[in-house]
Amino acid sequence: MISGNRIRLRAIEREDLALFVTWLNDPQVLEGLSLYFPLSNHVEERWFENMMQKPAEEHPLMIEVKEDNNWVSIGDIGLMNLDWRNRSAELGIQIGDKNYWDHGYGSEAIKLFLRHSFETLNLNRVTLRVFETNLRARHVYQKIGFVQEGVLRKAFYQQGRYIDEIVMSVLKSEWDHANEESGIIP
C-alpha cells in the first residue's frame, strides 16, 4: 500500500474489474484515453490475466479515497514501457469515477506515484502522453512539474477528427528540486 494524505494506492484485484468495465465504457472517461471500442467483461478478464504475468512494477495500482471510514475506488495509475537501462517509464492515469473529478485526487495520486517512481524504483525520467483536447489534464501535469517535450501531430483519431498527442516528462532532478522549494510531495 502506498498512502498519501487523502488517498492510497493499492494492488488491483480481480473483484475490481467490473468497475473498470463501467468506467472504460463511459464516453466522457474515454475522451482522455486511447481506447475507442466498447469493453466487455471478458476482455477485461484477459487484460487482468496478461497484466498478472508482467513484473510487479508494471502492475497498475487502484486509486482509493477515504469516505466515511470506507475506501472508495476511483481510478488507477501505473507505469508502462519500463526501460531499466535508461531508468525511464511512461505514466498512465485515469480517474474513472466522474464524481471525483476536479477534487485534486488525480494530482495527489500522480505526486504520490512519482515519489514511488523516483525514490523506490530509482527511475530518472517519467513520461506521459496527453491529448491536446484534454486541457484539464495538461494543466495538472504542468502544475506538478511535467515539461512538454514534443507534439505527435495529428496522431490520434477521435470523434471524427485527428488530434495531437503531447509528450511530457519530469526528471528526478527536477522532482527533487521542486520538492526542496515547495514540498509538493503529499
BAFI-3210 file (N, C-alpha, C; in Angstrom, 3 decimals, decimal comma, padded with zeros to 6 digits):
// residues 186
n [1|2|3|4|5|6|7|8|9|10|11|12|13|14|15|16|17|18|19|20|21|22|23|24|25|26|27|28|29|30|31|32|33|34|35|36|37|38|39|40|41|42|43|44|45|46|47|48|49|50|51|52|53|54|55|56|57|58|59|60|61|62|63|64|65|66|67|68|69|70|71|72|73|74|75|76|77|78|79|80|81|82|83|84|85|86|87|88|89|90|91|92|93|94|95|96|97|98|99|100|101|102|103|104|105|106|107|108|109|110|111|112|113|114|115|116|117|118|119|120|121|122|123|124|125|126|127|128|129|130|131|132|133|134|135|136|137|138|139|140|141|142|143|144|145|146|147|148|149|150|151|152|153|154|155|156|157|158|159|160|161|162|163|164|165|166|167|168|169|170|171|172|173|174|175|176|177|178|179|180|181|182|183|184|185|186]
n.u [000,847|000,549|000,488|-001,096|-002,042|-004,880|-005,512|-004,959|-002,868|-003,317|-002,929|-004,497|-007,342|-009,019|-011,724|-012,135|-012,535|-015,080|-015,646|-013,778|-014,764|-017,176|-016,232|-014,558|-016,314|-017,627|-018,320|-017,343|-015,179|-013,557|-012,718|-010,247|-008,541|-006,799|-008,422|-011,101|-013,140|-016,031|-015,826|-015,702|-016,583|-015,173|-012,949|-011,700|-011,067|-009,176|-007,219|-006,478|-005,405|-003,194|-001,792|-001,061|001,006|003,159|006,061|005,959|006,343|005,117|002,451|-000,606|-001,952|-004,710|-006,497|-007,622|-009,965|-010,640|-013,734|-016,166|-015,080|-014,633|-012,925|-012,962|-012,891|-011,579|-010,143|-007,179|-003,579|-000,404|002,712|004,232|006,052|008,624|012,043|014,768|017,530|017,900|016,522|013,801|010,268|006,810|004,000|000,640|-002,681|-005,988|-008,945|-011,634|-014,162|-016,417|-017,546|-015,525|-013,915|-012,059|-011,364|-008,827|-007,734|-006,498|-004,144|-002,919|-002,564|-000,758|001,497|002,121|002,656|004,795|006,723|007,082|008,026|010,488|011,867|011,602|011,631|013,774|013,815|014,813|013,489|010,218|007,672|004,753|001,778|-000,563|-003,706|-004,211|-006,679|-007,369|-007,465|-007,715|-006,222|-003,685|-003,085|-002,901|-000,700|001,386|001,413|002,287|004,859|005,643|007,132|006,601|007,698|007,397|005,308|003,150|002,008|-001,325|-001,893|-003,803|-006,999|-010,094|-013,466|-014,213|-012,116|-008,621|-006,293|-003,702|-001,101|000,439|003,668|005,083|007,376|009,010|011,936|014,001|015,800|014,536|012,194|013,211|014,302|012,001|010,606|012,256|011,930|009,143|007,840|006,119|005,462|002,963]
n.v [-001,180|002,198|005,173|008,371|011,757|012,019|009,865|006,449|004,022|000,916|-002,624|-003,950|-005,972|-008,969|-008,654|-005,988|-005,569|-005,197|-002,535|-001,253|-001,975|-000,579|002,114|002,339|002,148|004,478|007,289|009,916|009,445|008,023|009,986|011,036|008,937|006,351|004,331|003,037|001,344|-000,492|-002,085|-005,358|-007,640|-009,998|-009,244|-007,536|-009,338|-010,916|-008,930|-008,552|-011,080|-011,154|-008,920|-009,773|-011,485|-009,906|-008,077|-006,913|-004,129|-003,155|-003,427|-001,806|000,416|000,670|003,620|004,970|006,684|007,986|007,725|008,348|006,444|004,340|002,920|004,106|003,147|004,916|005,160|004,450|004,076|003,808|002,383|001,952|000,525|000,266|000,979|-000,255|000,029|002,683|003,887|004,787|005,380|005,211|006,998|006,293|007,304|007,311|008,786|007,199|007,307|009,699|011,310|012,095|013,788|016,794|017,340|017,256|014,750|013,258|014,747|014,412|011,646|011,337|012,748|011,216|008,788|009,484|010,003|007,402|006,264|007,607|007,481|004,877|003,013|004,035|005,481|007,689|009,261|010,106|009,788|010,939|010,848|013,031|014,066|016,849|018,001|017,563|019,610|020,018|017,912|018,472|020,908|020,082|018,303|020,051|021,748|020,009|019,556|018,425|018,721|019,934|018,099|017,523|017,242|014,937|015,103|015,235|012,568|010,880|009,592|010,832|011,114|011,834|013,428|014,241|014,489|016,131|014,555|015,153|015,008|014,697|015,148|014,445|014,841|013,135|014,877|017,350|016,895|016,463|019,021|020,670|019,705|020,440|023,174|023,653|021,591|019,536|016,903|014,724]
n.w [000,000|-000,825|000,700|000,935|001,768|001,403|-000,084|-001,159|-002,733|-004,099|-004,796|-007,718|-007,790|-008,902|-008,349|-008,793|-011,463|-012,628|-012,065|-013,724|-016,252|-016,256|-015,983|-018,279|-020,346|-020,448|-022,292|-021,692|-019,978|-021,697|-023,487|-022,735|-023,051|-024,934|-025,744|-027,737|-028,313|-027,305|-024,139|-022,876|-020,195|-020,516|-022,088|-020,283|-018,262|-019,616|-019,987|-017,296|-016,613|-018,371|-017,423|-014,884|-015,444|-015,912|-014,645|-011,214|-011,024|-013,246|-012,838|-012,707|-010,202|-007,955|-007,319|-004,383|-002,282|000,979|002,519|004,786|006,666|004,925|002,128|-001,142|-004,467|-007,194|-009,549|-011,531|-011,646|-013,195|-014,436|-017,635|-020,390|-019,236|-018,939|-017,864|-018,186|-019,014|-017,034|-017,157|-017,695|-018,770|-017,694|-016,816|-016,151|-014,826|-013,713|-013,156|-012,000|-012,326|-010,382|-008,786|-010,137|-010,589|-007,929|-007,041|-006,622|-008,636|-009,039|-006,525|-006,549|-008,690|-007,742|-005,477|-006,726|-008,364|-006,433|-005,485|-007,888|-008,319|-005,837|-004,837|-007,005|-008,304|-010,722|-013,382|-015,128|-016,042|-018,309|-020,100|-022,096|-023,517|-024,768|-026,945|-026,581|-023,970|-021,782|-019,010|-017,843|-018,929|-017,700|-015,007|-015,141|-015,884|-013,652|-011,707|-012,537|-014,933|-018,144|-021,380|-024,118|-026,764|-029,714|-031,061|-034,015|-035,075|-034,304|-033,259|-033,853|-033,138|-032,433|-035,069|-036,008|-036,380|-033,741|-031,862|-029,993|-027,008|-025,711|-022,583|-019,815|-016,667|-014,805|-012,397|-011,093|-011,471|-010,076|-007,487|-007,020|-007,184|-004,984|-002,885|-002,946|-002,763|-001,492|-002,706|-002,438|-001,373]
ca.u [000,000|001,246|-000,508|-000,920|-002,874|-006,303|-005,684|-003,982|-002,709|-003,234|-002,954|-005,796|-007,812|-009,990|-013,033|-012,202|-012,675|-016,397|-015,513|-013,069|-015,667|-018,091|-015,502|-013,998|-017,398|-018,211|-017,733|-016,592|-013,903|-012,771|-012,185|-008,847|-007,803|-006,634|-009,395|-012,148|-014,097|-016,673|-015,047|-016,520|-016,017|-014,217|-011,727|-011,056|-010,502|-007,945|-006,235|-006,025|-004,540|-001,933|-001,106|-000,501|002,219|004,221|006,712|005,127|006,490|004,244|001,052|-001,213|-002,481|-006,010|-006,532|-008,767|-010,130|-011,333|-015,032|-016,956|-014,364|-014,529|-012,103|-013,733|-012,035|-011,986|-009,354|-005,931|-002,352|000,635|003,830|004,373|007,266|009,779|013,357|015,632|018,863|017,864|015,797|012,660|008,992|005,683|002,927|-000,745|-003,615|-007,377|-009,949|-012,776|-015,415|-016,531|-017,927|-014,295|-013,171|-011,895|-011,194|-007,399|-007,296|-005,540|-002,868|-002,306|-002,141|000,446|002,611|002,444|003,229|006,126|007,627|007,367|008,823|011,839|012,529|011,583|012,059|015,006|013,741|015,378|012,622|008,862|006,992|003,341|001,205|-001,885|-004,308|-004,299|-008,031|-007,542|-006,881|-007,669|-005,075|-002,452|-002,846|-002,460|000,653|002,319|001,475|003,070|006,261|005,921|007,530|006,284|008,882|007,100|003,942|002,925|000,976|-002,481|-001,518|-004,917|-008,289|-011,108|-014,711|-014,263|-011,004|-007,297|-005,831|-002,304|-000,748|001,548|004,573|005,605|008,187|009,622|013,157|014,199|016,453|013,506|011,300|013,920|014,415|010,663|010,226|013,050|011,410|007,723|007,298|004,931|005,133|001,829]
ca.v [000,000|003,480|006,074|009,813|012,492|011,728|008,706|005,358|003,248|-000,491|-003,575|-004,215|-007,348|-009,434|-008,107|-004,597|-005,497|-004,659|-001,072|-000,842|-002,118|000,564|003,346|002,360|002,209|005,809|008,134|011,042|008,918|007,621|011,146|011,244|007,681|005,884|003,274|003,550|000,288|-000,945|-003,067|-006,399|-008,297|-010,993|-008,536|-007,039|-010,536|-011,230|-007,899|-008,824|-012,262|-010,753|-007,991|-010,535|-012,148|-008,898|-007,756|-006,125|-002,698|-002,811|-003,600|-000,550|000,428|001,296|004,857|004,963|007,819|007,637|008,359|007,758|005,262|003,321|003,276|004,070|003,077|005,962|005,132|003,699|004,729|002,800|002,592|001,028|000,746|000,450|000,805|-000,260|000,516|004,147|004,320|005,593|004,691|006,062|007,022|006,344|007,508|007,663|008,847|006,652|007,715|011,136|012,026|012,509|014,694|018,184|017,436|017,170|013,383|012,861|015,409|013,756|010,307|011,459|013,125|010,045|007,771|009,946|009,757|005,960|006,008|008,140|007,116|003,429|002,310|004,687|005,951|009,009|010,010|009,588|010,492|010,655|011,416|013,594|014,651|018,314|018,383|017,316|020,796|019,840|017,052|019,194|021,887|019,331|017,793|021,181|022,211|019,025|019,679|017,844|019,686|019,476|017,779|017,490|017,009|013,953|015,826|014,504|011,177|010,066|009,907|010,796|011,836|012,341|014,312|013,898|015,405|015,998|013,935|015,916|014,209|015,468|014,344|015,054|014,150|013,024|016,098|018,392|016,499|016,752|020,476|021,208|019,335|021,258|024,537|023,812|020,451|019,064|015,513|014,669]
ca.w [000,000|-000,855|001,290|000,901|002,712|001,231|-000,959|-001,097|-003,955|-003,734|-005,904|-008,340|-007,596|-009,889|-007,980|-009,258|-012,915|-013,001|-012,042|-014,931|-017,391|-016,183|-016,279|-019,621|-021,311|-020,324|-023,334|-021,136|-019,482|-022,866|-024,214|-022,380|-023,190|-026,306|-026,035|-028,616|-028,609|-026,070|-023,386|-022,253|-019,015|-020,994|-022,493|-019,064|-017,612|-020,348|-019,631|-015,936|-016,666|-019,012|-016,522|-013,763|-015,915|-016,016|-013,369|-010,294|-011,296|-014,363|-012,465|-012,277|-008,838|-007,775|-006,538|-003,479|-001,372|002,230|002,643|005,882|007,168|003,884|000,970|-002,383|-005,657|-008,137|-010,774|-011,436|-012,091|-013,353|-015,358|-018,759|-021,187|-018,362|-019,544|-016,682|-018,522|-019,044|-015,831|-017,574|-017,891|-019,138|-016,693|-017,256|-015,043|-015,114|-012,653|-013,880|-011,348|-012,607|-009,159|-008,111|-010,990|-010,143|-006,471|-006,748|-006,343|-009,672|-008,727|-005,371|-006,967|-009,515|-006,864|-004,662|-007,599|-008,781|-005,301|-005,555|-009,094|-008,175|-004,591|-004,612|-008,215|-008,751|-012,099|-013,625|-016,035|-016,226|-019,396|-020,311|-023,310|-023,253|-025,965|-026,953|-026,175|-022,540|-021,158|-017,548|-017,527|-019,283|-016,632|-013,821|-015,371|-015,834|-012,267|-010,951|-012,926|-016,235|-019,161|-022,727|-024,915|-028,184|-030,143|-032,115|-034,755|-035,619|-034,055|-032,774|-034,467|-032,091|-032,717|-036,428|-036,384|-035,869|-032,703|-031,468|-028,723|-026,441|-024,896|-021,457|-018,906|-015,491|-014,420|-010,958|-010,605|-011,425|-008,994|-006,235|-006,874|-006,899|-003,629|-001,968|-002,936|-002,435|-000,751|-003,411|-002,116|-000,437]
c.u [000,891|000,220|-000,099|-001,824|-004,345|-006,566|-004,710|-003,982|-002,522|-003,276|-004,387|-006,113|-008,828|-011,380|-013,221|-012,582|-014,022|-016,379|-014,843|-013,963|-016,652|-017,388|-015,104|-015,045|-018,130|-017,549|-016,925|-015,236|-012,987|-012,162|-010,702|-007,967|-007,710|-007,545|-010,515|-013,235|-014,751|-015,902|-015,983|-015,828|-014,935|-012,882|-010,978|-010,430|-009,179|-006,848|-005,635|-005,055|-003,181|-001,120|-000,424|000,769|003,411|004,876|005,831|005,189|005,577|002,776|000,477|-001,770|-003,819|-005,834|-007,796|-008,762|-010,925|-012,621|-015,830|-016,364|-014,325|-013,612|-012,925|-012,752|-012,526|-011,210|-008,107|-004,778|-001,282|001,704|003,787|005,651|008,477|011,067|014,372|017,029|018,920|017,055|014,614|011,427|007,936|004,574|001,575|-001,643|-005,007|-008,134|-011,232|-014,114|-015,528|-016,970|-016,704|-013,397|-013,116|-011,859|-009,730|-006,888|-006,297|-004,173|-002,169|-001,798|-000,853|001,651|003,071|003,146|004,596|007,131|008,047|008,296|010,274|012,565|012,558|012,118|013,340|014,975|014,364|014,427|011,273|008,191|005,504|002,930|-000,202|-002,415|-004,386|-005,643|-008,268|-006,861|-006,739|-006,450|-003,760|-002,091|-002,306|-001,018|001,693|002,500|002,339|004,551|006,617|006,184|007,178|007,568|008,613|005,644|003,954|001,719|-000,071|-002,283|-002,679|-006,212|-009,377|-012,291|-014,685|-013,158|-009,707|-006,877|-004,369|-002,191|000,497|002,357|005,178|006,469|008,592|010,821|013,276|014,826|015,458|012,548|011,930|013,979|013,063|010,242|010,998|012,440|009,977|007,113|006,067|004,606|003,998|002,221]
c.v [001,242|004,519|007,527|010,462|012,100|010,462|007,599|004,662|001,797|-001,363|-003,738|-005,694|-007,699|-008,839|-006,667|-004,482|-004,939|-003,130|-000,573|-000,932|-000,951|001,848|003,427|002,235|003,549|006,729|009,312|010,597|008,595|008,790|011,380|010,030|007,258|004,709|003,854|002,519|-000,159|-002,116|-004,075|-006,935|-009,291|-010,345|-008,041|-008,188|-010,923|-010,234|-008,199|-010,012|-011,923|-009,846|-008,749|-011,288|-011,192|-008,688|-006,826|-004,632|-002,221|-003,058|-002,238|-000,703|001,150|002,551|004,818|006,207|007,351|008,439|007,632|006,441|004,095|003,832|003,068|004,099|004,084|005,930|004,299|004,499|003,654|003,226|001,553|001,386|001,039|000,113|000,903|000,248|002,043|004,747|005,210|004,719|005,717|005,889|007,041|006,484|007,747|007,773|008,449|007,050|009,229|011,947|012,585|013,361|016,078|018,348|017,315|015,766|012,885|013,470|014,709|012,367|010,369|011,798|011,936|008,982|008,186|009,746|008,284|005,656|006,446|007,609|005,619|002,666|002,884|005,040|007,334|009,892|009,317|010,448|010,183|011,267|011,886|014,206|016,164|018,792|018,232|018,431|020,643|019,008|017,770|020,202|021,197|018,875|018,912|021,670|021,289|019,093|019,020|018,964|019,104|019,273|017,832|017,216|015,954|014,477|014,891|012,988|010,288|010,552|009,747|011,671|012,545|013,293|013,815|014,945|015,106|015,272|014,656|014,997|015,131|014,552|015,164|014,186|014,112|014,296|017,254|018,150|016,829|018,254|021,098|020,891|020,125|022,642|024,634|022,660|019,862|017,599|015,494|014,023]
c.w [000,000|-000,411|001,200|001,927|002,635|000,439|-000,579|-002,451|-003,531|-004,983|-006,426|-008,179|-008,685|-009,623|-008,457|-010,731|-013,368|-012,998|-013,315|-016,160|-017,414|-016,582|-017,746|-020,727|-021,245|-021,358|-022,795|-020,599|-020,660|-023,625|-023,929|-022,589|-024,650|-026,648|-026,888|-028,919|-027,311|-025,448|-022,718|-021,003|-019,430|-021,375|-021,253|-018,271|-018,283|-020,033|-018,257|-015,918|-017,281|-018,102|-015,386|-014,154|-015,998|-014,660|-012,525|-010,584|-012,424|-014,069|-012,081|-010,861|-008,810|-006,933|-005,696|-002,599|-000,155|002,311|003,719|006,373|006,190|002,782|-000,290|-003,554|-006,688|-009,455|-010,604|-012,017|-012,227|-014,344|-016,468|-019,502|-020,308|-019,095|-018,402|-016,980|-018,453|-017,899|-016,185|-017,753|-018,278|-018,115|-017,384|-016,039|-015,595|-013,797|-013,356|-013,303|-011,454|-011,389|-008,440|-009,000|-010,335|-008,625|-006,058|-006,478|-007,380|-009,415|-007,579|-005,740|-007,781|-008,648|-006,031|-005,506|-008,120|-007,656|-005,290|-006,743|-008,932|-006,945|-004,309|-005,818|-008,805|-010,238|-012,189|-014,419|-016,136|-017,291|-019,348|-021,629|-022,984|-024,547|-025,827|-026,420|-024,674|-021,738|-019,649|-017,156|-017,820|-018,199|-015,375|-013,998|-015,294|-014,403|-011,413|-011,329|-014,241|-017,241|-020,526|-023,509|-026,405|-028,441|-031,241|-032,898|-035,343|-035,470|-033,650|-033,406|-033,425|-032,508|-034,071|-036,844|-035,779|-034,849|-032,378|-030,134|-028,218|-025,540|-023,837|-020,599|-017,694|-015,133|-012,903|-010,393|-010,515|-010,269|-007,639|-005,978|-006,503|-005,468|-002,592|-001,825|-002,425|-001,666|-001,400|-003,157|-001,102|000,886]
res [m|i|s|g|n|r|i|r|l|r|a|i|e|r|e|d|l|a|l|f|v|t|w|l|n|d|p|q|v|l|e|g|l|s|l|y|f|p|l|s|n|h|v|e|e|r|w|f|e|n|m|m|q|k|p|a|e|e|h|p|l|m|i|e|v|k|e|d|n|n|w|v|s|i|g|d|i|g|l|m|n|l|d|w|r|n|r|s|a|e|l|g|i|q|i|g|d|k|n|y|w|d|h|g|y|g|s|e|a|i|k|l|f|l|r|h|s|f|e|t|l|n|l|n|r|v|t|l|r|v|f|e|t|n|l|r|a|r|h|v|y|q|k|i|g|f|v|q|e|g|v|l|r|k|a|f|y|q|q|g|r|y|i|d|e|i|v|m|s|v|l|k|s|e|w|d|h|a|n|e|e|s|g|i|i|p]
***
